[in-house]
Structure formats: C-alpha cells, structure tokens
Amino acid sequence: MFSAMEGRDYLRIIPLAGAVGAAVFVAVYGALKLSRSGQVNHKYPTPKDQEKVKHVLDVEDLGDRTPFCRCWKSEKFPYCDGAHNEHNKTTGDNVGPIVMNRRNKSGSA
C-alpha cells in the first residue's frame, strides 16, 4: 500500500496522523490526570482555604499507645484504622502506622 504512494500522498496523510496522535495524547493525558488529582486522601479532604494544613494534638489526650496513619487511606485520619493493610496488598507497599507510646515516669515505654 505505502510503496505505491507518491510524495504528495504522504503530505496528505501528515495532518491526519497529527490529528490522531494529538487525540490519543489528549485522551491518555486526561485519563492520567484524572487518576492522579493531587489529593492524597479523598476520604479526608484537606481545607483548601488554609496555606498549610496541620493537625495539632495534645500529648495528654493520647492514650498509652496511639497509632497514626502514614498511608493517607484511614477513615479516622490522622489516626490509623488499618487501611494500610489493603493498600499494601493492592500496591505491594509495606507502609504501616507511626505508633506513639506513652512512657511511664521511669522512662520505659
């Protein structure tokens, strides 16, 4: 098919090939952009009216042992609810919580 084409025939194909390539690029880029919106935890939306979102917790309010979420999937964020287990199975990751232990007065946990 292509061996019988002349130079001007190739020139006719260039706009079509460019349009198809652009359409494929836009479709793939759009799909990737939707899948990676930048929001880390969609279950726990961060307030966009704040310059930096932070959670302040008083040590006195924590129990003797408090796990904090690091996978950003917890329904109880910033506390861990074990959601990292499913995340790890799905992604092959090995993330777990940060665990805060209260020390007694002698200094041991």
NUSERO-738739 format. One record per residue (C-alpha): x, y, z. Coordinates in Angstrom, 1 decimal. Last residue first. Example, Ala and Ser with C-alpha at 12.3 -4.5 7.8 and 13.67 -1.06 7.14 Angstrom:
<drendos>
@u = 13.7 | v = -1.1 | w = 7.1
@u = 12.3 | v = -4.5 | w = 7.8
</drendos>
This chain:
<drendos>
@u = 7.5 | v = 2.5 | w = 77.3
@u = 10.3 | v = 2.9 | w = 79.9
@u = 11.3 | v = 6.3 | w = 81.3
@u = 10.7 | v = 5.7 | w = 85.0
@u = 7.8 | v = 8.1 | w = 84.9
@u = 5.8 | v = 6.0 | w = 82.4
@u = 6.4 | v = 6.4 | w = 78.7
@u = 3.4 | v = 6.9 | w = 76.4
@u = 3.9 | v = 5.0 | w = 73.2
@u = 3.3 | v = 6.7 | w = 69.8
@u = 3.0 | v = 4.4 | w = 66.9
@u = 3.6 | v = 5.6 | w = 63.3
@u = 1.5 | v = 3.4 | w = 61.1
@u = 2.4 | v = 0.9 | w = 58.5
@u = 3.7 | v = 1.0 | w = 54.9
@u = 4.9 | v = -2.2 | w = 53.1
@u = 3.9 | v = -1.4 | w = 49.5
@u = 2.9 | v = -4.1 | w = 47.1
@u = 0.3 | v = -1.7 | w = 45.7
@u = -3.0 | v = -3.6 | w = 46.3
@u = -1.9 | v = -5.8 | w = 49.2
@u = -0.2 | v = -2.8 | w = 50.9
@u = -3.2 | v = -0.5 | w = 50.5
@u = -5.5 | v = -3.2 | w = 51.9
@u = -3.2 | v = -3.5 | w = 55.0
@u = -2.7 | v = 0.3 | w = 55.1
@u = -6.4 | v = 0.7 | w = 56.0
@u = -5.6 | v = -0.5 | w = 59.5
@u = -7.5 | v = 2.3 | w = 61.2
@u = -4.6 | v = 4.6 | w = 61.8
@u = -5.3 | v = 8.0 | w = 63.4
@u = -4.9 | v = 11.2 | w = 61.4
@u = -7.2 | v = 10.1 | w = 59.8
@u = -10.1 | v = 8.0 | w = 61.1
@u = -11.2 | v = 6.7 | w = 57.6
@u = -7.5 | v = 5.9 | w = 57.0
@u = -6.1 | v = 5.9 | w = 53.5
@u = -3.3 | v = 8.5 | w = 54.0
@u = -0.7 | v = 5.7 | w = 54.1
@u = 1.1 | v = 7.2 | w = 57.2
@u = -1.7 | v = 6.9 | w = 59.7
@u = -1.0 | v = 7.4 | w = 63.4
@u = -1.1 | v = 4.7 | w = 66.0
@u = -1.7 | v = 5.6 | w = 69.7
@u = -0.4 | v = 3.7 | w = 72.7
@u = -0.9 | v = 4.8 | w = 76.3
@u = -3.7 | v = 7.0 | w = 75.2
@u = -3.4 | v = 10.5 | w = 73.6
@u = -5.2 | v = 13.5 | w = 75.0
@u = -2.2 | v = 14.5 | w = 77.3
@u = 0.0 | v = 14.6 | w = 74.2
@u = -2.1 | v = 17.4 | w = 72.8
@u = -2.8 | v = 17.0 | w = 69.1
@u = -2.2 | v = 19.7 | w = 66.4
@u = -3.1 | v = 18.6 | w = 62.9
@u = -1.7 | v = 20.7 | w = 60.0
@u = -2.9 | v = 22.0 | w = 56.8
@u = -0.8 | v = 24.7 | w = 55.1
@u = -2.0 | v = 27.8 | w = 53.4
@u = -5.5 | v = 27.2 | w = 54.5
@u = -8.6 | v = 27.9 | w = 52.3
@u = -8.1 | v = 24.5 | w = 50.6
@u = -9.3 | v = 22.5 | w = 53.6
@u = -8.0 | v = 19.0 | w = 53.2
@u = -10.5 | v = 16.3 | w = 52.2
@u = -10.3 | v = 13.2 | w = 54.3
@u = -11.8 | v = 10.3 | w = 52.2
@u = -10.0 | v = 11.6 | w = 49.1
@u = -6.6 | v = 11.2 | w = 50.8
@u = -3.7 | v = 12.4 | w = 48.8
@u = -5.4 | v = 15.0 | w = 46.6
@u = -3.0 | v = 15.5 | w = 43.6
@u = -5.6 | v = 14.5 | w = 41.0
@u = -3.7 | v = 11.4 | w = 39.9
@u = -6.3 | v = 9.2 | w = 38.2
@u = -7.9 | v = 12.2 | w = 36.5
@u = -4.5 | v = 13.5 | w = 35.2
@u = -3.7 | v = 10.0 | w = 33.8
@u = -7.0 | v = 9.8 | w = 32.0
@u = -6.6 | v = 13.3 | w = 30.6
@u = -3.0 | v = 12.6 | w = 29.4
@u = -4.2 | v = 9.4 | w = 27.7
@u = -7.1 | v = 11.1 | w = 25.9
@u = -5.1 | v = 14.3 | w = 25.0
@u = -2.2 | v = 12.2 | w = 23.6
@u = -4.5 | v = 9.9 | w = 21.6
@u = -6.3 | v = 13.0 | w = 20.1
@u = -3.0 | v = 14.6 | w = 19.3
@u = -1.7 | v = 11.5 | w = 17.6
@u = -4.9 | v = 11.2 | w = 15.5
@u = -4.7 | v = 14.8 | w = 14.5
@u = -1.0 | v = 14.5 | w = 13.5
@u = -1.6 | v = 11.4 | w = 11.5
@u = -4.5 | v = 13.1 | w = 9.7
@u = -2.4 | v = 16.2 | w = 9.0
@u = 0.5 | v = 14.1 | w = 7.7
@u = -1.5 | v = 11.8 | w = 5.5
@u = -2.0 | v = 14.3 | w = 2.7
@u = 1.8 | v = 15.0 | w = 2.5
@u = 2.4 | v = 11.3 | w = 2.1
@u = 0.1 | v = 11.3 | w = -1.0
@u = 2.1 | v = 14.3 | w = -2.3
@u = 5.3 | v = 12.2 | w = -2.2
@u = 3.9 | v = 9.3 | w = -4.1
@u = 2.2 | v = 6.2 | w = -2.8
@u = 2.6 | v = 2.8 | w = -4.4
@u = 5.0 | v = 1.5 | w = -1.8
@u = 2.7 | v = 2.5 | w = 1.0
@u = 0.0 | v = 0.0 | w = 0.0
</drendos>
